[in-house]
């Protein structure tokens, strides 16, 4: 599922218009429309606002095909901020970094579940 599809579902599930969301995020309706239709990607700052607004995690919004674009550089979003990857890096290296990030996310989730189960005992 693309970022735009996720944004559309989150918005429509709450019965809100693009104008209402755009106003609350302090962006234009046109910008939000482009994000929702996958014609553009939000900058990391806006992605974090979106995650906060929908009370979700940035990880839940992003997938392998939903990379945040900032200043024509490839960027990878994660909770603490953004790691910018120089355009001179190969696609294989970018894919490797993305896979490593996903693996770390899975490990952290597993660790959290383990800690929760230990605390219940």
Secondary structure, 3 states (H helix, E strand, C coil): CCHHHHHHHHHHHCCCCHHHHHHHHCCCHHHHHHHHCCCCCCCHHHHHHHHHHCCCCHHHHCCCCCCCEECCEEEEEECCEEEEECCCCCHHHHHHHHHHHHHHHHHHHHHHHHHHHHHHC
